[in-house]
């Protein structure tokens, strides 16, 4: 069973938050606010925060910029994961991923089922890795952001979490780029 190993020291990670919206400003960004509050309350560092419109190329460009930034370890995006024609965040993420974390979508669906029942099928939350940076696309509702953080990401970004966590393998995420 998972647990926190109190004998280990907490290691903060640098997390950027991206809100994908055609209509929101930072002042109205409740989902982004939810993520920022939770990640900073957990002891992590807000590396950057932006809002971009629902345009696949713009989303992918911002993700790539953060992947190239050595001051960003993780990107959490919110919004644009649904089924409508303007929902292109998942496609933009997949344009950037080197590896997809398929189990993130599965675990997020399980968490969502407990909260919203079969409506969970309408989410296309996804996660992946590119250039040694973790990337996660979360739905645009504050509740979904809360669930993703509280039930999954909070634990995986805590170095003390056992039996394993995302932080302990961070130094190896880009090892293929260093091979000769």
C-alpha positions as a Markdown table, in Angstrom:
| # | Residue | x | y | z |
|---|---|---|---|---|
| 1 | Unk | 0.0 | 0.0 | 0.0 |
| 2 | Unk | 1.2 | 3.5 | -0.7 |
| 3 | Unk | 2.5 | 5.6 | 2.2 |
| 4 | Unk | 4.8 | 8.6 | 3.0 |
| 5 | Unk | 8.2 | 7.7 | 4.2 |
| 6 | Unk | 8.9 | 10.3 | 6.9 |
| 7 | Unk | 12.6 | 9.4 | 7.0 |
| 8 | Unk | 13.0 | 11.0 | 3.5 |
| 9 | Unk | 13.3 | 14.7 | 3.0 |
| 10 | Unk | 10.6 | 16.5 | 0.9 |
| 11 | Unk | 11.9 | 17.8 | -2.5 |
| 12 | Unk | 10.0 | 20.7 | -4.0 |
| 13 | Unk | 9.5 | 20.6 | -7.8 |
| 14 | Unk | 8.9 | 23.6 | -10.1 |
| 15 | Unk | 5.5 | 23.5 | -11.6 |
| 16 | Unk | 4.1 | 25.7 | -14.4 |
| 17 | Unk | 0.3 | 26.1 | -14.8 |
| 18 | Unk | -1.3 | 26.7 | -18.1 |
| 19 | Unk | -5.0 | 27.5 | -18.5 |
| 20 | Unk | -6.5 | 26.9 | -22.0 |
| 21 | Unk | -9.4 | 29.2 | -22.6 |
| 22 | Unk | -10.9 | 31.5 | -25.2 |
| 23 | Unk | -12.7 | 33.6 | -22.5 |
| 24 | Unk | -10.9 | 33.5 | -19.1 |
| 25 | Unk | -8.4 | 36.0 | -17.7 |
| 26 | Unk | -6.2 | 35.3 | -14.7 |
| 27 | Unk | -8.7 | 37.1 | -12.5 |
| 28 | Unk | -11.4 | 34.6 | -13.6 |
| 29 | Unk | -9.2 | 31.5 | -13.7 |
| 30 | Unk | -10.7 | 29.4 | -10.8 |
| 31 | Unk | -9.1 | 26.2 | -12.1 |
| 32 | Unk | -5.7 | 27.7 | -12.4 |
| 33 | Unk | -6.1 | 29.2 | -8.9 |
| 34 | Unk | -7.1 | 25.8 | -7.6 |
| 35 | Unk | -3.9 | 24.2 | -9.0 |
| 36 | Unk | -1.6 | 27.1 | -7.8 |
| 37 | Unk | -3.1 | 26.9 | -4.3 |
| 38 | Unk | -2.7 | 23.2 | -4.0 |
| 39 | Unk | 0.8 | 22.9 | -5.4 |
| 40 | Unk | 2.2 | 25.8 | -3.3 |
| 41 | Unk | 0.4 | 24.5 | -0.2 |
| 42 | Unk | 2.1 | 21.1 | -0.8 |
| 43 | Unk | 5.5 | 22.9 | -0.8 |
| 44 | Unk | 6.2 | 23.1 | -4.5 |
| 45 | Unk | 7.3 | 26.1 | -6.5 |
| 46 | Unk | 5.0 | 27.9 | -9.0 |
| 47 | Unk | 7.5 | 28.3 | -11.9 |
| 48 | Unk | 5.2 | 30.2 | -14.3 |
| 49 | Unk | 1.5 | 30.7 | -15.1 |
| 50 | Unk | -0.1 | 31.5 | -18.4 |
| 51 | Unk | -3.4 | 31.5 | -20.3 |
| 52 | Unk | -3.5 | 30.6 | -23.9 |
| 53 | Unk | -6.5 | 30.3 | -26.3 |
| 54 | Unk | -7.8 | 27.0 | -27.5 |
| 55 | Unk | -5.5 | 26.8 | -30.5 |
| 56 | Unk | -3.5 | 23.6 | -30.9 |
| 57 | Unk | -0.3 | 25.3 | -32.2 |
| 58 | Unk | -0.4 | 27.9 | -29.4 |
| 59 | Unk | -0.8 | 25.3 | -26.7 |
| 60 | Unk | 1.9 | 23.1 | -28.1 |
| 61 | Unk | 4.3 | 26.1 | -28.5 |
| 62 | Unk | 3.8 | 27.0 | -24.8 |
| 63 | Unk | 4.4 | 23.4 | -23.7 |
| 64 | Unk | 7.6 | 23.2 | -25.8 |
| 65 | Unk | 8.8 | 26.5 | -24.3 |
| 66 | Unk | 8.4 | 25.2 | -20.8 |
| 67 | Unk | 9.9 | 21.8 | -21.7 |
| 68 | Unk | 13.0 | 23.8 | -23.0 |
| 69 | Unk | 13.1 | 25.8 | -19.8 |
| 70 | Unk | 15.4 | 24.2 | -17.1 |
| 71 | Unk | 13.4 | 26.1 | -14.4 |
| 72 | Unk | 10.3 | 24.0 | -15.2 |
| 73 | Unk | 10.0 | 20.4 | -14.0 |
| 74 | Unk | 6.2 | 19.9 | -14.5 |
| 75 | Unk | 3.5 | 21.5 | -16.5 |
| 76 | Unk | -0.1 | 21.2 | -15.5 |
| 77 | Unk | -2.6 | 22.4 | -18.0 |
| 78 | Unk | -6.3 | 22.9 | -17.4 |
| 79 | Unk | -9.1 | 23.2 | -19.9 |
| 80 | Unk | -9.7 | 21.9 | -23.4 |
| 81 | Unk | -9.8 | 18.2 | -22.6 |
| 82 | Unk | -13.5 | 17.7 | -23.5 |
| 83 | Unk | -15.2 | 16.5 | -26.7 |
| 84 | Unk | -16.2 | 19.8 | -28.4 |
| 85 | Unk | -14.6 | 21.1 | -31.6 |
| 86 | Unk | -12.6 | 23.7 | -29.7 |
| 87 | Unk | -11.1 | 21.1 | -27.2 |
| 88 | Unk | -7.6 | 20.6 | -28.6 |
| 89 | Unk | -5.5 | 20.5 | -25.5 |
| 90 | Unk | -5.0 | 16.7 | -25.6 |
| 91 | Unk | -3.9 | 16.8 | -29.2 |
| 92 | Unk | -1.5 | 19.6 | -28.5 |
| 93 | Unk | 0.0 | 17.6 | -25.5 |
| 94 | Unk | 0.4 | 14.5 | -27.7 |
| 95 | Unk | 2.2 | 16.7 | -30.3 |
| 96 | Unk | 4.8 | 17.4 | -27.6 |
| 97 | Unk | 5.0 | 14.1 | -25.7 |
| 98 | Unk | 8.0 | 11.7 | -26.2 |
| 99 | Unk | 6.2 | 9.2 | -24.0 |
| 100 | Unk | 2.6 | 9.1 | -22.8 |
| 101 | Unk | 1.7 | 8.1 | -19.3 |
| 102 | Unk | -1.4 | 6.0 | -20.3 |
| 103 | Unk | -2.1 | 5.0 | -16.7 |
| 104 | Unk | -2.7 | 8.6 | -15.7 |
| 105 | Unk | -5.9 | 8.8 | -17.8 |
| 106 | Unk | -7.0 | 5.5 | -16.4 |
| 107 | Unk | -6.4 | 6.4 | -12.7 |
| 108 | Unk | -8.0 | 9.9 | -13.3 |
| 109 | Unk | -11.1 | 8.2 | -14.8 |
| 110 | Unk | -11.3 | 5.9 | -11.7 |
| 111 | Unk | -11.1 | 8.9 | -9.4 |
| 112 | Unk | -13.7 | 10.8 | -11.5 |
| 113 | Unk | -16.1 | 7.9 | -11.5 |
| 114 | Unk | -16.2 | 8.1 | -7.7 |
| 115 | Unk | -17.1 | 11.8 | -7.9 |
| 116 | Unk | -19.3 | 12.2 | -11.1 |
| 117 | Unk | -20.2 | 8.7 | -12.1 |
| 118 | Unk | -20.4 | 7.9 | -15.8 |
| 119 | Unk | -19.9 | 11.5 | -16.8 |
| 120 | Unk | -16.2 | 10.7 | -16.3 |
| 121 | Unk | -16.2 | 9.3 | -19.9 |
| 122 | Unk | -16.3 | 12.8 | -21.2 |
| 123 | Unk | -12.9 | 13.7 | -19.9 |
| 124 | Unk | -9.7 | 13.1 | -22.0 |
| 125 | Unk | -7.2 | 13.9 | -19.2 |
| 126 | Unk | -3.7 | 12.8 | -20.2 |
| 127 | Unk | -0.2 | 12.8 | -19.1 |
| 128 | Unk | 3.2 | 12.4 | -20.7 |
| 129 | Unk | 6.9 | 13.3 | -20.6 |
| 130 | Unk | 9.0 | 15.4 | -23.0 |
| 131 | Unk | 12.6 | 16.6 | -22.6 |
| 132 | Unk | 12.7 | 15.5 | -19.0 |
| 133 | Unk | 9.5 | 17.4 | -18.1 |
| 134 | Unk | 6.2 | 16.0 | -17.0 |
| 135 | Unk | 3.1 | 17.3 | -18.8 |
| 136 | Unk | -0.4 | 16.7 | -17.6 |
| 137 | Unk | -3.7 | 17.9 | -19.2 |
| 138 | Unk | -6.5 | 18.2 | -16.8 |
| 139 | Unk | -10.2 | 19.2 | -17.3 |
| 140 | Unk | -11.2 | 22.8 | -17.0 |
| 141 | Unk | -13.3 | 22.5 | -13.8 |
| 142 | Unk | -11.9 | 23.4 | -10.4 |
| 143 | Unk | -13.4 | 20.1 | -9.1 |
| 144 | Unk | -11.5 | 18.1 | -11.6 |
| 145 | Unk | -8.3 | 19.9 | -10.9 |
| 146 | Unk | -8.8 | 19.4 | -7.2 |
| 147 | Unk | -9.4 | 15.7 | -7.8 |
| 148 | Unk | -6.4 | 15.2 | -10.0 |
| 149 | Unk | -4.1 | 17.0 | -7.6 |
| 150 | Unk | -5.5 | 15.6 | -4.3 |
| 151 | Unk | -5.9 | 12.0 | -5.4 |
| 152 | Unk | -3.0 | 11.5 | -7.8 |
| 153 | Unk | -0.5 | 14.3 | -8.5 |
| 154 | Unk | 0.1 | 15.4 | -4.9 |
| 155 | Unk | 1.3 | 11.9 | -4.1 |
| 156 | Unk | 3.3 | 11.3 | -7.2 |
| 157 | Unk | 5.1 | 14.6 | -6.8 |
| 158 | Unk | 6.1 | 13.9 | -3.2 |
| 159 | Unk | 9.5 | 12.3 | -3.1 |
| 160 | Unk | 8.7 | 10.6 | 0.1 |
| 161 | Unk | 5.7 | 8.6 | -1.4 |
| 162 | Unk | 6.3 | 4.9 | -1.5 |
| 163 | Unk | 6.5 | 2.5 | -3.1 |
| 164 | Unk | 7.4 | 4.9 | -5.9 |
| 165 | Unk | 6.9 | 8.4 | -7.2 |
| 166 | Unk | 7.6 | 10.7 | -10.2 |
| 167 | Unk | 10.2 | 12.7 | -8.4 |
| 168 | Unk | 12.7 | 9.9 | -7.8 |
| 169 | Unk | 12.9 | 9.1 | -11.6 |
| 170 | Unk | 13.1 | 12.8 | -12.7 |
| 171 | Unk | 16.9 | 12.7 | -13.2 |
| 172 | Unk | 16.5 | 9.7 | -15.6 |
| 173 | Unk | 13.6 | 11.1 | -17.8 |
| 174 | Unk | 15.9 | 12.6 | -20.4 |
| 175 | Unk | 18.7 | 10.0 | -20.2 |
| 176 | Unk | 18.1 | 9.0 | -23.8 |
| 177 | Unk | 19.0 | 12.5 | -24.9 |
| 178 | Unk | 22.4 | 12.2 | -23.2 |
| 179 | Unk | 23.4 | 8.9 | -24.8 |
| 180 | Unk | 26.1 | 8.9 | -27.4 |
